[in-house]
Amino acid sequence: MKIIKNIKKACPAKLSRSGGFTLIEAILYLAIAGTVLYFISGFAFNALFGRDKIDAVQEVNQASRSILDDISGSISDTEKIIGITTTE
C-alpha cells in the first residue's frame, strides 16, 4: 500500500480513466476484429476461387455427356448382338 501512495505522490497527475482503452479492452477488440476478418476472408476466398471449381465441374459434365452420346450411338448402330449368355 505504501508503494501506491508513493507513486501517487511522485506523479501529481490524477490516475483517472478519462479516455482511451485499457489493455484488456484493446485485446478484446483486436480478437473480435480478427475473427470477423477471418470469416470475411474465407467468404472472399470462396468467391474468387469458387468460379474455377464450377468451371471444372461443368467441363467434367460436358465430357461425360459426350462419352455417353458416343456409347449410345454405338449401341444404336449395332445390327445384332452376339454371345449373350445367362449364368445362374
PDB file of N, CA, C and O in Angstrom:
ATOM      1  N   MET A   1       0.818  -1.183   0.000  1.00  0.00           N
ATOM      2  CA  MET A   1       0.000   0.000   0.000  1.00  0.00           C
ATOM      3  C   MET A   1       0.866   1.253   0.000  1.00  0.00           C
ATOM      4  O   MET A   1       0.501   2.265  -0.599  1.00  0.00           O
ATOM      5  N   LYS A   2       2.030   1.187   0.680  1.00  0.00           N
ATOM      6  CA  LYS A   2       2.919   2.339   0.730  1.00  0.00           C
ATOM      7  C   LYS A   2       3.463   2.656  -0.659  1.00  0.00           C
ATOM      8  O   LYS A   2       3.694   3.819  -0.990  1.00  0.00           O
ATOM      9  N   ILE A   3       3.668   1.618  -1.472  1.00  0.00           N
ATOM     10  CA  ILE A   3       4.204   1.843  -2.818  1.00  0.00           C
ATOM     11  C   ILE A   3       3.217   2.648  -3.648  1.00  0.00           C
ATOM     12  O   ILE A   3       3.609   3.567  -4.367  1.00  0.00           O
ATOM     13  N   ILE A   4       1.939   2.305  -3.552  1.00  0.00           N
ATOM     14  CA  ILE A   4       0.916   3.025  -4.326  1.00  0.00           C
ATOM     15  C   ILE A   4       0.836   4.477  -3.864  1.00  0.00           C
ATOM     16  O   ILE A   4       0.701   5.379  -4.691  1.00  0.00           O
ATOM     17  N   LYS A   5       0.914   4.708  -2.591  1.00  0.00           N
ATOM     18  CA  LYS A   5       0.881   6.086  -2.088  1.00  0.00           C
ATOM     19  C   LYS A   5       2.102   6.857  -2.573  1.00  0.00           C
ATOM     20  O   LYS A   5       1.996   8.028  -2.937  1.00  0.00           O
ATOM     21  N   ASN A   6       3.254   6.206  -2.580  1.00  0.00           N
ATOM     22  CA  ASN A   6       4.467   6.866  -3.068  1.00  0.00           C
ATOM     23  C   ASN A   6       4.363   7.194  -4.554  1.00  0.00           C
ATOM     24  O   ASN A   6       4.812   8.253  -4.995  1.00  0.00           O
ATOM     25  N   ILE A   7       3.773   6.291  -5.319  1.00  0.00           N
ATOM     26  CA  ILE A   7       3.610   6.551  -6.755  1.00  0.00           C
ATOM     27  C   ILE A   7       2.664   7.724  -6.962  1.00  0.00           C
ATOM     28  O   ILE A   7       2.918   8.586  -7.803  1.00  0.00           O
ATOM     29  N   LYS A   8       1.589   7.763  -6.208  1.00  0.00           N
ATOM     30  CA  LYS A   8       0.640   8.871  -6.347  1.00  0.00           C
ATOM     31  C   LYS A   8       1.290  10.201  -5.967  1.00  0.00           C
ATOM     32  O   LYS A   8       0.998  11.232  -6.573  1.00  0.00           O
ATOM     33  N   LYS A   9       2.157  10.180  -4.980  1.00  0.00           N
ATOM     34  CA  LYS A   9       2.842  11.404  -4.596  1.00  0.00           C
ATOM     35  C   LYS A   9       3.860  11.810  -5.657  1.00  0.00           C
ATOM     36  O   LYS A   9       4.034  12.999  -5.924  1.00  0.00           O
ATOM     37  N   ALA A  10       4.534  10.834  -6.265  1.00  0.00           N
ATOM     38  CA  ALA A  10       5.536  11.133  -7.276  1.00  0.00           C
ATOM     39  C   ALA A  10       4.907  11.616  -8.572  1.00  0.00           C
ATOM     40  O   ALA A  10       5.502  12.420  -9.290  1.00  0.00           O
ATOM     41  N   CYS A  11       3.727  11.140  -8.872  1.00  0.00           N
ATOM     42  CA  CYS A  11       3.017  11.541 -10.102  1.00  0.00           C
ATOM     43  C   CYS A  11       1.837  12.403  -9.684  1.00  0.00           C
ATOM     44  O   CYS A  11       0.800  11.882  -9.273  1.00  0.00           O
ATOM     45  N   PRO A  12       1.987  13.700  -9.785  1.00  0.00           N
ATOM     46  CA  PRO A  12       0.896  14.553  -9.326  1.00  0.00           C
ATOM     47  C   PRO A  12      -0.344  14.467 -10.215  1.00  0.00           C
ATOM     48  O   PRO A  12      -1.433  14.842  -9.782  1.00  0.00           O
ATOM     49  N   ALA A  13      -0.201  13.985 -11.436  1.00  0.00           N
ATOM     50  CA  ALA A  13      -1.375  13.870 -12.310  1.00  0.00           C
ATOM     51  C   ALA A  13      -2.301  12.796 -11.754  1.00  0.00           C
ATOM     52  O   ALA A  13      -1.852  11.807 -11.174  1.00  0.00           O
ATOM     53  N   LYS A  14      -3.574  13.004 -11.938  1.00  0.00           N
ATOM     54  CA  LYS A  14      -4.545  12.042 -11.438  1.00  0.00           C
ATOM     55  C   LYS A  14      -4.492  10.772 -12.277  1.00  0.00           C
ATOM     56  O   LYS A  14      -4.346  10.819 -13.498  1.00  0.00           O
ATOM     57  N   LEU A  15      -4.610   9.660 -11.609  1.00  0.00           N
ATOM     58  CA  LEU A  15      -4.693   8.382 -12.302  1.00  0.00           C
ATOM     59  C   LEU A  15      -6.172   8.059 -12.492  1.00  0.00           C
ATOM     60  O   LEU A  15      -6.724   7.181 -11.829  1.00  0.00           O
ATOM     61  N   SER A  16      -6.783   8.770 -13.391  1.00  0.00           N
ATOM     62  CA  SER A  16      -8.201   8.551 -13.633  1.00  0.00           C
ATOM     63  C   SER A  16      -8.399   8.030 -15.051  1.00  0.00           C
ATOM     64  O   SER A  16      -7.507   8.113 -15.895  1.00  0.00           O
ATOM     65  N   ARG A  17      -9.543   7.514 -15.278  1.00  0.00           N
ATOM     66  CA  ARG A  17      -9.867   6.954 -16.593  1.00  0.00           C
ATOM     67  C   ARG A  17     -10.646   8.007 -17.362  1.00  0.00           C
ATOM     68  O   ARG A  17     -11.876   8.017 -17.367  1.00  0.00           O
ATOM     69  N   SER A  18      -9.904   8.890 -18.008  1.00  0.00           N
ATOM     70  CA  SER A  18     -10.565   9.977 -18.720  1.00  0.00           C
ATOM     71  C   SER A  18     -10.786   9.644 -20.190  1.00  0.00           C
ATOM     72  O   SER A  18     -11.624  10.278 -20.831  1.00  0.00           O
ATOM     73  N   GLY A  19     -10.082   8.696 -20.735  1.00  0.00           N
ATOM     74  CA  GLY A  19     -10.271   8.341 -22.136  1.00  0.00           C
ATOM     75  C   GLY A  19      -9.347   7.218 -22.527  1.00  0.00           C
ATOM     76  O   GLY A  19      -8.469   6.829 -21.757  1.00  0.00           O
ATOM     77  N   GLY A  20      -9.538   6.700 -23.711  1.00  0.00           N
ATOM     78  CA  GLY A  20      -8.693   5.625 -24.203  1.00  0.00           C
ATOM     79  C   GLY A  20      -9.215   4.270 -23.777  1.00  0.00           C
ATOM     80  O   GLY A  20     -10.279   4.153 -23.169  1.00  0.00           O
ATOM     81  N   PHE A  21      -8.450   3.260 -24.107  1.00  0.00           N
ATOM     82  CA  PHE A  21      -8.838   1.895 -23.812  1.00  0.00           C
ATOM     83  C   PHE A  21      -7.869   1.289 -22.809  1.00  0.00           C
ATOM     84  O   PHE A  21      -6.701   1.671 -22.736  1.00  0.00           O
ATOM     85  N   THR A  22      -8.372   0.350 -22.050  1.00  0.00           N
ATOM     86  CA  THR A  22      -7.478  -0.432 -21.212  1.00  0.00           C
ATOM     87  C   THR A  22      -6.866  -1.535 -22.077  1.00  0.00           C
ATOM     88  O   THR A  22      -7.316  -1.778 -23.197  1.00  0.00           O
ATOM     89  N   LEU A  23      -5.862  -2.184 -21.561  1.00  0.00           N
ATOM     90  CA  LEU A  23      -5.196  -3.248 -22.315  1.00  0.00           C
ATOM     91  C   LEU A  23      -6.157  -4.397 -22.599  1.00  0.00           C
ATOM     92  O   LEU A  23      -6.136  -4.956 -23.695  1.00  0.00           O
ATOM     93  N   ILE A  24      -6.983  -4.752 -21.648  1.00  0.00           N
ATOM     94  CA  ILE A  24      -7.952  -5.842 -21.830  1.00  0.00           C
ATOM     95  C   ILE A  24      -8.940  -5.487 -22.929  1.00  0.00           C
ATOM     96  O   ILE A  24      -9.253  -6.325 -23.775  1.00  0.00           O
ATOM     97  N   GLU A  25      -9.432  -4.264 -22.926  1.00  0.00           N
ATOM     98  CA  GLU A  25     -10.376  -3.841 -23.966  1.00  0.00           C
ATOM     99  C   GLU A  25      -9.726  -3.876 -25.344  1.00  0.00           C
ATOM    100  O   GLU A  25     -10.343  -4.327 -26.308  1.00  0.00           O
ATOM    101  N   ALA A  26      -8.500  -3.410 -25.444  1.00  0.00           N
ATOM    102  CA  ALA A  26      -7.809  -3.412 -26.732  1.00  0.00           C
ATOM    103  C   ALA A  26      -7.604  -4.836 -27.238  1.00  0.00           C
ATOM    104  O   ALA A  26      -7.806  -5.106 -28.422  1.00  0.00           O
ATOM    105  N   ILE A  27      -7.209  -5.742 -26.359  1.00  0.00           N
ATOM    106  CA  ILE A  27      -7.022  -7.138 -26.757  1.00  0.00           C
ATOM    107  C   ILE A  27      -8.346  -7.752 -27.194  1.00  0.00           C
ATOM    108  O   ILE A  27      -8.396  -8.477 -28.187  1.00  0.00           O
ATOM    109  N   LEU A  28      -9.407  -7.468 -26.466  1.00  0.00           N
ATOM    110  CA  LEU A  28     -10.728  -7.990 -26.808  1.00  0.00           C
ATOM    111  C   LEU A  28     -11.191  -7.474 -28.163  1.00  0.00           C
ATOM    112  O   LEU A  28     -11.684  -8.247 -28.984  1.00  0.00           O
ATOM    113  N   TYR A  29     -11.037  -6.179 -28.405  1.00  0.00           N
ATOM    114  CA  TYR A  29     -11.451  -5.601 -29.690  1.00  0.00           C
ATOM    115  C   TYR A  29     -10.625  -6.154 -30.848  1.00  0.00           C
ATOM    116  O   TYR A  29     -11.158  -6.397 -31.931  1.00  0.00           O
ATOM    117  N   LEU A  30      -9.334  -6.352 -30.625  1.00  0.00           N
ATOM    118  CA  LEU A  30      -8.491  -6.935 -31.669  1.00  0.00           C
ATOM    119  C   LEU A  30      -8.884  -8.384 -31.964  1.00  0.00           C
ATOM    120  O   LEU A  30      -8.861  -8.813 -33.117  1.00  0.00           O
ATOM    121  N   ALA A  31      -9.241  -9.126 -30.934  1.00  0.00           N
ATOM    122  CA  ALA A  31      -9.672 -10.514 -31.138  1.00  0.00           C
ATOM    123  C   ALA A  31     -10.977 -10.569 -31.927  1.00  0.00           C
ATOM    124  O   ALA A  31     -11.128 -11.397 -32.825  1.00  0.00           O
ATOM    125  N   ILE A  32     -11.908  -9.697 -31.595  1.00  0.00           N
ATOM    126  CA  ILE A  32     -13.185  -9.654 -32.323  1.00  0.00           C
ATOM    127  C   ILE A  32     -12.949  -9.245 -33.768  1.00  0.00           C
ATOM    128  O   ILE A  32     -13.501  -9.860 -34.681  1.00  0.00           O
ATOM    129  N   ALA A  33     -12.148  -8.227 -33.988  1.00  0.00           N
ATOM    130  CA  ALA A  33     -11.858  -7.770 -35.347  1.00  0.00           C
ATOM    131  C   ALA A  33     -11.136  -8.855 -36.141  1.00  0.00           C
ATOM    132  O   ALA A  33     -11.423  -9.045 -37.323  1.00  0.00           O
ATOM    133  N   GLY A  34     -10.216  -9.560 -35.517  1.00  0.00           N
ATOM    134  CA  GLY A  34      -9.508 -10.649 -36.193  1.00  0.00           C
ATOM    135  C   GLY A  34     -10.442 -11.777 -36.590  1.00  0.00           C
ATOM    136  O   GLY A  34     -10.317 -12.332 -37.682  1.00  0.00           O
ATOM    137  N   THR A  35     -11.373 -12.121 -35.720  1.00  0.00           N
ATOM    138  CA  THR A  35     -12.353 -13.166 -36.033  1.00  0.00           C
ATOM    139  C   THR A  35     -13.241 -12.757 -37.189  1.00  0.00           C
ATOM    140  O   THR A  35     -13.499 -13.558 -38.088  1.00  0.00           O
ATOM    141  N   VAL A  36     -13.708 -11.530 -37.177  1.00  0.00           N
ATOM    142  CA  VAL A  36     -14.557 -11.037 -38.270  1.00  0.00           C
ATOM    143  C   VAL A  36     -13.781 -11.032 -39.584  1.00  0.00           C
ATOM    144  O   VAL A  36     -14.310 -11.464 -40.609  1.00  0.00           O
ATOM    145  N   LEU A  37     -12.554 -10.558 -39.575  1.00  0.00           N
ATOM    146  CA  LEU A  37     -11.744 -10.541 -40.794  1.00  0.00           C
ATOM    147  C   LEU A  37     -11.436 -11.951 -41.292  1.00  0.00           C
ATOM    148  O   LEU A  37     -11.351 -12.176 -42.499  1.00  0.00           O
ATOM    149  N   TYR A  38     -11.271 -12.890 -40.380  1.00  0.00           N
ATOM    150  CA  TYR A  38     -11.030 -14.283 -40.760  1.00  0.00           C
ATOM    151  C   TYR A  38     -12.217 -14.826 -41.562  1.00  0.00           C
ATOM    152  O   TYR A  38     -12.025 -15.448 -42.607  1.00  0.00           O
ATOM    153  N   PHE A  39     -13.440 -14.593 -41.080  1.00  0.00           N
ATOM    154  CA  PHE A  39     -14.615 -15.096 -41.782  1.00  0.00           C
ATOM    155  C   PHE A  39     -14.852 -14.353 -43.094  1.00  0.00           C
ATOM    156  O   PHE A  39     -15.263 -14.961 -44.082  1.00  0.00           O
ATOM    157  N   ILE A  40     -14.601 -13.067 -43.114  1.00  0.00           N
ATOM    158  CA  ILE A  40     -14.765 -12.302 -44.359  1.00  0.00           C
ATOM    159  C   ILE A  40     -13.763 -12.776 -45.405  1.00  0.00           C
ATOM    160  O   ILE A  40     -14.107 -12.894 -46.581  1.00  0.00           O
ATOM    161  N   SER A  41     -12.528 -13.051 -44.990  1.00  0.00           N
ATOM    162  CA  SER A  41     -11.535 -13.530 -45.958  1.00  0.00           C
ATOM    163  C   SER A  41     -11.910 -14.912 -46.475  1.00  0.00           C
ATOM    164  O   SER A  41     -11.639 -15.222 -47.635  1.00  0.00           O
ATOM    165  N   GLY A  42     -12.520 -15.740 -45.654  1.00  0.00           N
ATOM    166  CA  GLY A  42     -12.984 -17.053 -46.107  1.00  0.00           C
ATOM    167  C   GLY A  42     -14.049 -16.929 -47.182  1.00  0.00           C
ATOM    168  O   GLY A  42     -14.018 -17.648 -48.181  1.00  0.00           O
ATOM    169  N   PHE A  43     -14.991 -16.019 -46.977  1.00  0.00           N
ATOM    170  CA  PHE A  43     -16.025 -15.802 -47.991  1.00  0.00           C
ATOM    171  C   PHE A  43     -15.430 -15.231 -49.263  1.00  0.00           C
ATOM    172  O   PHE A  43     -15.834 -15.616 -50.359  1.00  0.00           O
ATOM    173  N   ALA A  44     -14.485 -14.327 -49.138  1.00  0.00           N
ATOM    174  CA  ALA A  44     -13.850 -13.736 -50.319  1.00  0.00           C
ATOM    175  C   ALA A  44     -13.052 -14.803 -51.080  1.00  0.00           C
ATOM    176  O   ALA A  44     -13.063 -14.823 -52.311  1.00  0.00           O
ATOM    177  N   PHE A  45     -12.367 -15.677 -50.361  1.00  0.00           N
ATOM    178  CA  PHE A  45     -11.605 -16.752 -50.997  1.00  0.00           C
ATOM    179  C   PHE A  45     -12.533 -17.663 -51.799  1.00  0.00           C
ATOM    180  O   PHE A  45     -12.220 -18.029 -52.932  1.00  0.00           O
ATOM    181  N   ASN A  46     -13.679 -18.031 -51.208  1.00  0.00           N
ATOM    182  CA  ASN A  46     -14.645 -18.870 -51.909  1.00  0.00           C
ATOM    183  C   ASN A  46     -15.227 -18.153 -53.122  1.00  0.00           C
ATOM    184  O   ASN A  46     -15.469 -18.777 -54.156  1.00  0.00           O
ATOM    185  N   ALA A  47     -15.446 -16.874 -53.003  1.00  0.00           N
ATOM    186  CA  ALA A  47     -16.000 -16.120 -54.130  1.00  0.00           C
ATOM    187  C   ALA A  47     -14.997 -16.039 -55.278  1.00  0.00           C
ATOM    188  O   ALA A  47     -15.384 -16.124 -56.444  1.00  0.00           O
ATOM    189  N   LEU A  48     -13.714 -15.876 -54.960  1.00  0.00           N
ATOM    190  CA  LEU A  48     -12.712 -15.756 -56.011  1.00  0.00           C
ATOM    191  C   LEU A  48     -12.412 -17.088 -56.692  1.00  0.00           C
ATOM    192  O   LEU A  48     -12.308 -17.155 -57.917  1.00  0.00           O
ATOM    193  N   PHE A  49     -12.275 -18.148 -55.896  1.00  0.00           N
ATOM    194  CA  PHE A  49     -11.865 -19.426 -56.449  1.00  0.00           C
ATOM    195  C   PHE A  49     -13.021 -20.395 -56.656  1.00  0.00           C
ATOM    196  O   PHE A  49     -12.815 -21.492 -57.176  1.00  0.00           O
ATOM    197  N   GLY A  50     -14.212 -20.020 -56.265  1.00  0.00           N
ATOM    198  CA  GLY A  50     -15.384 -20.864 -56.483  1.00  0.00           C
ATOM    199  C   GLY A  50     -15.725 -20.986 -57.955  1.00  0.00           C
ATOM    200  O   GLY A  50     -16.230 -22.019 -58.394  1.00  0.00           O
ATOM    201  N   ARG A  51     -15.456 -19.950 -58.712  1.00  0.00           N
ATOM    202  CA  ARG A  51     -15.740 -19.969 -60.150  1.00  0.00           C
ATOM    203  C   ARG A  51     -14.892 -21.021 -60.860  1.00  0.00           C
ATOM    204  O   ARG A  51     -15.383 -21.677 -61.778  1.00  0.00           O
ATOM    205  N   ASP A  52     -13.658 -21.197 -60.468  1.00  0.00           N
ATOM    206  CA  ASP A  52     -12.792 -22.223 -61.056  1.00  0.00           C
ATOM    207  C   ASP A  52     -13.366 -23.620 -60.820  1.00  0.00           C
ATOM    208  O   ASP A  52     -13.326 -24.475 -61.704  1.00  0.00           O
ATOM    209  N   LYS A  53     -13.891 -23.838 -59.631  1.00  0.00           N
ATOM    210  CA  LYS A  53     -14.477 -25.137 -59.311  1.00  0.00           C
ATOM    211  C   LYS A  53     -15.715 -25.389 -60.163  1.00  0.00           C
ATOM    212  O   LYS A  53     -15.911 -26.496 -60.663  1.00  0.00           O
ATOM    213  N   ILE A  54     -16.537 -24.381 -60.327  1.00  0.00           N
ATOM    214  CA  ILE A  54     -17.742 -24.521 -61.148  1.00  0.00           C
ATOM    215  C   ILE A  54     -17.366 -24.827 -62.587  1.00  0.00           C
ATOM    216  O   ILE A  54     -17.992 -25.675 -63.222  1.00  0.00           O
ATOM    217  N   ASP A  55     -16.353 -24.148 -63.108  1.00  0.00           N
ATOM    218  CA  ASP A  55     -15.903 -24.400 -64.482  1.00  0.00           C
ATOM    219  C   ASP A  55     -15.395 -25.830 -64.641  1.00  0.00           C
ATOM    220  O   ASP A  55     -15.665 -26.472 -65.656  1.00  0.00           O
ATOM    221  N   ALA A  56     -14.664 -26.334 -63.651  1.00  0.00           N
ATOM    222  CA  ALA A  56     -14.139 -27.703 -63.717  1.00  0.00           C
ATOM    223  C   ALA A  56     -15.276 -28.724 -63.703  1.00  0.00           C
ATOM    224  O   ALA A  56     -15.235 -29.704 -64.447  1.00  0.00           O
ATOM    225  N   VAL A  57     -16.274 -28.505 -62.874  1.00  0.00           N
ATOM    226  CA  VAL A  57     -17.417 -29.417 -62.807  1.00  0.00           C
ATOM    227  C   VAL A  57     -18.179 -29.413 -64.125  1.00  0.00           C
ATOM    228  O   VAL A  57     -18.589 -30.469 -64.607  1.00  0.00           O
ATOM    229  N   GLN A  58     -18.372 -28.235 -64.712  1.00  0.00           N
ATOM    230  CA  GLN A  58     -19.064 -28.153 -65.996  1.00  0.00           C
ATOM    231  C   GLN A  58     -18.278 -28.867 -67.094  1.00  0.00           C
ATOM    232  O   GLN A  58     -18.871 -29.517 -67.955  1.00  0.00           O
ATOM    233  N   GLU A  59     -16.967 -28.754 -67.073  1.00  0.00           N
ATOM    234  CA  GLU A  59     -16.139 -29.425 -68.068  1.00  0.00           C
ATOM    235  C   GLU A  59     -16.243 -30.944 -67.943  1.00  0.00           C
ATOM    236  O   GLU A  59     -16.330 -31.645 -68.951  1.00  0.00           O
ATOM    237  N   VAL A  60     -16.236 -31.450 -66.717  1.00  0.00           N
ATOM    238  CA  VAL A  60     -16.374 -32.890 -66.498  1.00  0.00           C
ATOM    239  C   VAL A  60     -17.748 -33.356 -66.951  1.00  0.00           C
ATOM    240  O   VAL A  60     -17.860 -34.408 -67.582  1.00  0.00           O
ATOM    241  N   ASN A  61     -18.791 -32.604 -66.647  1.00  0.00           N
ATOM    242  CA  ASN A  61     -20.143 -32.975 -67.072  1.00  0.00           C
ATOM    243  C   ASN A  61     -20.250 -33.006 -68.593  1.00  0.00           C
ATOM    244  O   ASN A  61     -20.875 -33.909 -69.150  1.00  0.00           O
ATOM    245  N   GLN A  62     -19.655 -32.042 -69.261  1.00  0.00           N
ATOM    246  CA  GLN A  62     -19.693 -31.996 -70.718  1.00  0.00           C
ATOM    247  C   GLN A  62     -18.949 -33.195 -71.318  1.00  0.00           C
ATOM    248  O   GLN A  62     -19.421 -33.797 -72.282  1.00  0.00           O
ATOM    249  N   ALA A  63     -17.807 -33.538 -70.760  1.00  0.00           N
ATOM    250  CA  ALA A  63     -17.045 -34.683 -71.258  1.00  0.00           C
ATOM    251  C   ALA A  63     -17.822 -35.978 -71.047  1.00  0.00           C
ATOM    252  O   ALA A  63     -17.838 -36.838 -71.928  1.00  0.00           O
ATOM    253  N   SER A  64     -18.460 -36.126 -69.900  1.00  0.00           N
ATOM    254  CA  SER A  64     -19.220 -37.354 -69.640  1.00  0.00           C
ATOM    255  C   SER A  64     -20.429 -37.450 -70.561  1.00  0.00           C
ATOM    256  O   SER A  64     -20.765 -38.542 -71.018  1.00  0.00           O
ATOM    257  N   ARG A  65     -21.092 -36.326 -70.843  1.00  0.00           N
ATOM    258  CA  ARG A  65     -22.208 -36.339 -71.802  1.00  0.00           C
ATOM    259  C   ARG A  65     -21.739 -36.768 -73.183  1.00  0.00           C
ATOM    260  O   ARG A  65     -22.423 -37.533 -73.864  1.00  0.00           O
ATOM    261  N   SER A  66     -20.588 -36.283 -73.596  1.00  0.00           N
ATOM    262  CA  SER A  66     -20.043 -36.638 -74.900  1.00  0.00           C
ATOM    263  C   SER A  66     -19.735 -38.131 -74.979  1.00  0.00           C
ATOM    264  O   SER A  66     -20.027 -38.769 -75.990  1.00  0.00           O
ATOM    265  N   ILE A  67     -19.153 -38.686 -73.933  1.00  0.00           N
ATOM    266  CA  ILE A  67     -18.836 -40.117 -73.902  1.00  0.00           C
ATOM    267  C   ILE A  67     -20.118 -40.940 -73.926  1.00  0.00           C
ATOM    268  O   ILE A  67     -20.196 -41.931 -74.652  1.00  0.00           O
ATOM    269  N   LEU A  68     -21.108 -40.555 -73.158  1.00  0.00           N
ATOM    270  CA  LEU A  68     -22.377 -41.292 -73.147  1.00  0.00           C
ATOM    271  C   LEU A  68     -23.072 -41.215 -74.508  1.00  0.00           C
ATOM    272  O   LEU A  68     -23.685 -42.192 -74.939  1.00  0.00           O
ATOM    273  N   ASP A  69     -22.986 -40.085 -75.183  1.00  0.00           N
ATOM    274  CA  ASP A  69     -23.567 -39.976 -76.526  1.00  0.00           C
ATOM    275  C   ASP A  69     -22.853 -40.917 -77.496  1.00  0.00           C
ATOM    276  O   ASP A  69     -23.506 -41.555 -78.321  1.00  0.00           O
ATOM    277  N   ASP A  70     -21.533 -41.014 -77.411  1.00  0.00           N
ATOM    278  CA  ASP A  70     -20.779 -41.932 -78.263  1.00  0.00           C
ATOM    279  C   ASP A  70     -21.174 -43.382 -78.003  1.00  0.00           C
ATOM    280  O   ASP A  70     -21.356 -44.155 -78.943  1.00  0.00           O
ATOM    281  N   ILE A  71     -21.306 -43.750 -76.737  1.00  0.00           N
ATOM    282  CA  ILE A  71     -21.700 -45.116 -76.387  1.00  0.00           C
ATOM    283  C   ILE A  71     -23.117 -45.392 -76.878  1.00  0.00           C
ATOM    284  O   ILE A  71     -23.380 -46.456 -77.437  1.00  0.00           O
ATOM    285  N   SER A  72     -24.020 -44.456 -76.677  1.00  0.00           N
ATOM    286  CA  SER A  72     -25.403 -44.640 -77.136  1.00  0.00           C
ATOM    287  C   SER A  72     -25.459 -44.775 -78.650  1.00  0.00           C
ATOM    288  O   SER A  72     -26.213 -45.599 -79.168  1.00  0.00           O
ATOM    289  N   GLY A  73     -24.673 -43.979 -79.365  1.00  0.00           N
ATOM    290  CA  GLY A  73     -24.624 -44.079 -80.821  1.00  0.00           C
ATOM    291  C   GLY A  73     -24.090 -45.412 -81.278  1.00  0.00           C
ATOM    292  O   GLY A  73     -24.605 -45.987 -82.237  1.00  0.00           O
ATOM    293  N   SER A  74     -23.070 -45.915 -80.616  1.00  0.00           N
ATOM    294  CA  SER A  74     -22.505 -47.219 -80.971  1.00  0.00           C
ATOM    295  C   SER A  74     -23.507 -48.340 -80.722  1.00  0.00           C
ATOM    296  O   SER A  74     -23.612 -49.274 -81.518  1.00  0.00           O
ATOM    297  N   ILE A  75     -24.230 -48.246 -79.632  1.00  0.00           N
ATOM    298  CA  ILE A  75     -25.222 -49.281 -79.315  1.00  0.00           C
ATOM    299  C   ILE A  75     -26.374 -49.243 -80.311  1.00  0.00           C
ATOM    300  O   ILE A  75     -26.824 -50.293 -80.770  1.00  0.00           O
ATOM    301  N   SER A  76     -26.848 -48.079 -80.645  1.00  0.00           N
ATOM    302  CA  SER A  76     -27.994 -47.995 -81.565  1.00  0.00           C
ATOM    303  C   SER A  76     -27.613 -48.369 -82.994  1.00  0.00           C
ATOM    304  O   SER A  76     -28.492 -48.742 -83.771  1.00  0.00           O
ATOM    305  N   ASP A  77     -26.345 -48.284 -83.367  1.00  0.00           N
ATOM    306  CA  ASP A  77     -25.906 -48.646 -84.714  1.00  0.00           C
ATOM    307  C   ASP A  77     -25.659 -50.148 -84.878  1.00  0.00           C
ATOM    308  O   ASP A  77     -25.464 -50.607 -86.003  1.00  0.00           O
ATOM    309  N   THR A  78     -25.662 -50.912 -83.812  1.00  0.00           N
ATOM    310  CA  THR A  78     -25.413 -52.349 -83.931  1.00  0.00           C
ATOM    311  C   THR A  78     -26.592 -53.036 -84.586  1.00  0.00           C
ATOM    312  O   THR A  78     -27.742 -52.646 -84.381  1.00  0.00           O
ATOM    313  N   GLU A  79     -26.308 -54.055 -85.370  1.00  0.00           N
ATOM    314  CA  GLU A  79     -27.369 -54.788 -86.058  1.00  0.00           C
ATOM    315  C   GLU A  79     -27.789 -56.019 -85.283  1.00  0.00           C
ATOM    316  O   GLU A  79     -28.977 -56.337 -85.250  1.00  0.00           O
ATOM    317  N   LYS A  80     -26.870 -56.714 -84.664  1.00  0.00           N
ATOM    318  CA  LYS A  80     -27.231 -57.862 -83.853  1.00  0.00           C
ATOM    319  C   LYS A  80     -26.228 -58.027 -82.722  1.00  0.00           C
ATOM    320  O   LYS A  80     -25.083 -57.581 -82.803  1.00  0.00           O
ATOM    321  N   ILE A  81     -26.694 -58.678 -81.673  1.00  0.00           N
ATOM    322  CA  ILE A  81     -25.872 -58.894 -80.516  1.00  0.00           C
ATOM    323  C   ILE A  81     -25.467 -60.359 -80.494  1.00  0.00           C
ATOM    324  O   ILE A  81     -26.316 -61.244 -80.600  1.00  0.00           O
ATOM    325  N   ILE A  82     -24.207 -60.608 -80.362  1.00  0.00           N
ATOM    326  CA  ILE A  82     -23.695 -61.968 -80.382  1.00  0.00           C
ATOM    327  C   ILE A  82     -23.106 -62.302 -79.016  1.00  0.00           C
ATOM    328  O   ILE A  82     -22.380 -61.503 -78.425  1.00  0.00           O
ATOM    329  N   GLY A  83     -23.429 -63.489 -78.531  1.00  0.00           N
ATOM    330  CA  GLY A  83     -22.749 -64.002 -77.362  1.00  0.00           C
ATOM    331  C   GLY A  83     -23.347 -63.620 -76.039  1.00  0.00           C
ATOM    332  O   GLY A  83     -22.604 -63.483 -75.068  1.00  0.00           O
ATOM    333  N   ILE A  84     -24.644 -63.440 -75.938  1.00  0.00           N
ATOM    334  CA  ILE A  84     -25.258 -63.160 -74.636  1.00  0.00           C
ATOM    335  C   ILE A  84     -25.631 -64.504 -74.000  1.00  0.00           C
ATOM    336  O   ILE A  84     -26.342 -65.309 -74.600  1.00  0.00           O
ATOM    337  N   THR A  85     -25.151 -64.726 -72.805  1.00  0.00           N
ATOM    338  CA  THR A  85     -25.492 -65.923 -72.083  1.00  0.00           C
ATOM    339  C   THR A  85     -25.949 -65.555 -70.698  1.00  0.00           C
ATOM    340  O   THR A  85     -25.599 -64.501 -70.169  1.00  0.00           O
ATOM    341  N   THR A  86     -26.739 -66.438 -70.111  1.00  0.00           N
ATOM    342  CA  THR A  86     -27.183 -66.189 -68.740  1.00  0.00           C
ATOM    343  C   THR A  86     -26.461 -67.164 -67.836  1.00  0.00           C
ATOM    344  O   THR A  86     -26.259 -68.322 -68.200  1.00  0.00           O
ATOM    345  N   THR A  87     -26.091 -66.727 -66.718  1.00  0.00           N
ATOM    346  CA  THR A  87     -25.429 -67.601 -65.738  1.00  0.00           C
ATOM    347  C   THR A  87     -26.267 -67.637 -64.488  1.00  0.00           C
ATOM    348  O   THR A  87     -26.636 -66.604 -63.930  1.00  0.00           O
ATOM    349  N   GLU A  88     -26.555 -68.819 -64.068  1.00  0.00           N
ATOM    350  CA  GLU A  88     -27.340 -68.979 -62.842  1.00  0.00           C
ATOM    351  C   GLU A  88     -26.731 -69.991 -61.935  1.00  0.00           C
ATOM    352  O   GLU A  88     -27.263 -70.252 -60.855  1.00  0.00           O
TER     353      GLU A  88
END
